[in-house]
């Protein structure tokens, strides 16, 4: 089936019903299954905020340049990087990537970050897997902390690099 540029291969879900048009030419769909594992959303910045070591002026300049370079790479490669992280986990069947809001949050170090956030919403995974994915995203995007909203527990928490 193809709809609005999205295609669903029948081999991915052989039990799914076929969507049809009713007499009014409206698409009829029905709920085939519900996820017992709810998943959640992970919010992070593509701006690198992981701490680089070094005390002198030259180190600070190098670290600033390194951070800017990594941030630009993250911005342009975010979809590829997120897909790479998601593919490490067999339980991930579907996810959405977007820029859901511009926000401020305070990391565990006490520093407040004000950046355009990128979010990935993942359905059908348990809380443990959600946290593992958040840790991987923090590493991949060189983040000190990422924000996680767990749909199962309805909790919101910060996850650090492991």
C-alpha positions in Angstrom: 0.0 0.0 0.0 1.2 3.5 -0.7 -0.2 6.6 0.9 1.3 10.1 1.1 4.7 8.8 0.1 4.8 6.1 2.8 4.9 2.5 1.7 4.3 -0.5 3.8 5.7 -3.8 2.6 3.2 -6.7 3.2 6.2 -9.0 4.2 6.8 -6.7 7.2 3.3 -7.4 8.6 1.5 -10.3 6.9 -1.3 -10.1 9.4 -2.2 -6.5 8.7 -5.6 -5.9 7.0 -5.7 -4.1 3.7 -7.0 -0.6 3.8 -9.9 0.0 1.4 -11.9 3.0 0.2 -15.6 3.0 1.3 -18.5 4.2 -0.8 -17.7 7.8 0.0 -14.1 7.3 -1.2 -12.8 7.6 2.4 -9.9 5.4 3.5 -11.1 2.9 6.1 -8.6 1.7 8.6 -8.8 -0.4 11.7 -6.5 -0.9 14.7 -4.6 -4.2 14.1 -2.7 -4.3 17.3 -1.7 -2.2 20.2 1.8 -2.1 21.7 1.9 -3.4 25.3 5.4 -1.9 25.5 4.8 1.9 25.1 8.3 3.2 24.5 9.0 6.9 24.9 10.6 10.0 23.6 14.3 11.1 23.8 15.1 14.7 23.5 18.6 16.0 22.9 20.6 18.7 21.1 22.8 18.2 18.1 25.1 20.9 19.6 28.0 19.1 21.3 28.0 19.8 25.0 30.2 17.0 26.3 33.1 18.3 28.3 36.5 18.3 26.6 39.6 18.3 28.9 42.2 21.1 28.9 42.8 24.2 31.0 44.9 26.6 28.9 43.8 29.2 26.3 45.0 27.0 23.4 43.1 24.0 24.8 39.9 26.1 25.1 40.2 27.3 21.5 40.8 23.8 20.2 37.9 22.5 22.3 35.6 25.2 21.0 36.6 24.5 17.4 36.2 20.7 18.0 32.7 21.3 19.5 31.6 23.4 16.6 32.9 20.9 14.0 31.2 18.0 15.8 27.9 20.0 16.1 27.8 20.7 12.4 28.5 17.0 11.7 25.7 16.0 14.1 23.2 18.4 12.5 23.8 17.1 9.0 24.1 13.4 10.0 21.5 13.2 12.7 19.0 10.9 10.8 21.8 8.5 9.8 23.2 8.5 13.3 19.8 7.9 14.9 19.1 5.1 12.5 22.4 3.5 13.3 21.6 3.7 17.1 18.1 2.3 16.6 19.4 -0.6 14.4 21.5 -1.8 17.4 18.3 -2.8 19.2 16.2 -5.6 17.8 13.1 -4.5 19.7 12.9 -1.1 17.9 10.2 -1.5 15.2 9.3 2.1 14.5 10.5 5.6 15.4 9.9 9.2 14.4 12.5 11.9 14.3 11.7 15.6 14.6 12.4 19.0 16.0 9.5 19.1 18.4 10.5 22.2 20.3 13.1 24.7 21.3 13.7 24.4 24.9 16.0 24.9 27.9 17.1 22.2 30.3 19.6 21.9 33.0 22.1 19.1 32.8 23.4 17.1 35.7 26.4 19.4 35.9 24.0 22.3 36.6 24.7 24.0 33.3 21.5 25.2 31.5 21.3 24.4 27.8 19.3 26.5 25.4 19.2 24.8 22.1 16.9 23.6 19.3 16.2 20.1 20.4 15.9 17.0 18.2 13.6 14.3 19.4 13.2 10.6 18.6 10.0 8.9 19.6 10.2 5.1 19.8 7.3 2.8 20.3 7.0 -0.8 21.3 10.1 -1.0 23.6 10.4 -1.4 27.4 11.8 1.2 29.8 15.2 -0.6 30.1 15.7 -0.5 26.3 14.6 3.2 26.2 17.3 4.1 28.7 19.9 2.0 26.8 19.0 3.9 23.6 19.2 7.2 25.4 22.7 6.3 26.6 23.8 5.4 23.1 22.3 8.7 21.7 24.2 10.6 24.4 27.4 9.0 23.3 26.8 9.2 19.6 25.9 13.0 19.8 28.5 13.7 22.4 25.9 14.9 24.9 26.4 15.2 28.6 22.7 14.5 29.3 19.6 13.7 27.3 16.0 14.1 28.4 13.7 11.0 28.4 10.0 10.7 28.7 8.9 7.1 29.4 5.4 6.4 28.2 5.0 3.3 30.4 5.8 5.0 33.7 4.9 8.5 32.7 8.2 9.7 34.2 10.6 12.2 32.7 14.2 11.9 33.6 17.7 12.8 32.5 20.1 10.1 31.2 23.8 10.5 31.1 26.4 8.9 28.9 27.1 5.5 30.4 
